[in-house]
Every structure is written in structure tokens, then in C-alpha cells.
Amino acid sequence: MPRPEALFLHGVAVGVMTYGFISLRTLPMDGWIRAQKGGHFQFLTIQGLAAAWLTMVLSLGCNLLSAFTALRAAKRASLMIALPLTFVISAVYWSLLLFFPSLILQRQLPGLSEPSSSSTLPELARIPLNIDLSLHLAPVVTLLADFIFFEKKYTKKQVQIGSPLVVLACGTWYACWVEYCASYNHTFPYPFLTENPFNIRVGIYTFVSFLAWSCFRLMNALHP
């Protein structure tokens, strides 16, 4: 018999994250982003959202088909990827949005903002709060709640061997992917990448990957 509170959490999480992704079509920048190489999947946010969504769908499957051990193993593997990824995304996004928004938000394209005779830079392309929360907060909050209340902590071997390999693979994948997309688009999805040379970007990728691994170790250590 599935736990109703787990079903509720996983179902709501899938719904909220689906709403966030579908709502991207309503943003003024949507057409411009879709026309680029990689589209919305240039953004680490969207890759994290996809990983979190898949984890919650697998969680629903585990709730309803608890006898399938392979499904549970897949959910645990997916959670190991999605939890540190969404934590880092939220931490970096909200920190920069509050203190250095020009480093995380693109500027409005000409023709998408209000006409002005001013020579100042176009306004930042801000996301409506309801969409912003569903993209940049709901994934990590629901994954963390799932991990704390409905999952066992990872074993010492999984933390010491599995998690570094997962973080290394994910970090390398995104670094190669975003550099590849930028070679066609001549810009990066995040201004803090566009404004830095290659060697600094490598440092950013390395630091964020290390942060993700450290956050995962800390969350697992604090698990009751």
C-alpha cells in the first residue's frame, strides 16, 4: 500500500515542474532561445529540472509498483544526480539574482522591451515569480523532502565512489555541451559565462562540480 503523503509529494512535484517547463513558452525570450543551438536545454536549470522531474516520476512508479526493485534502483541513481544538481542550481541562481542579477539574467532583446530613446542597456529579462519558483526552487525543495522523509541515506561506498563519478560525469557533460552550443550561438546561456574567457569558465565548471559533490556529502551526512 503506497504512503499517501509520498504520493502527494511526488504527484505535486511532477505537476509543478511540468507547469514550469510548459510555461517557458509564455516568456518573451522563448522564441529567441528556441532558435539557438540547444534551445532551452543550454540552461543547466532546465537540465536540472529534467533530472528532478524524472526522479519524481520514478518515485511515483516506486509508490505504485513497490515490488519492482529495478525501478527503485533507477530512482536512487536518478536522485543521486538530481539532488546535488538542483541544490547547486538554486544556490547559485538565487544568490546571483539577489546580489548580481546581471550575471545570471539575459537582457531583453530589441523589440521585446518597451521602446525608449535612452542609450542605457536594455532591461534584464526577468521571469514571473510563479514560473521562477517552479523552475529554481520547487525541484530542490521536493527532492530534499523526498530524500529526508522517504529515502534511506546513501552508503559510505556510494558516497565515496559513486557520487564523485556521477558529479564528474555530469560536470564534464555540461561543460562540453554548453561550450559546443556557444560555438554556434556566439553567446552562453548565462552572462557570467559569456563575460569570462575559457580558462575562467573551466574554473567555474570545476568549482560548481566540487560544490555539488560537497553539498551531496553534507546532505547525506545530515540525513537522520
Disulfide bonds with the S-S distance in Angstrom:
none
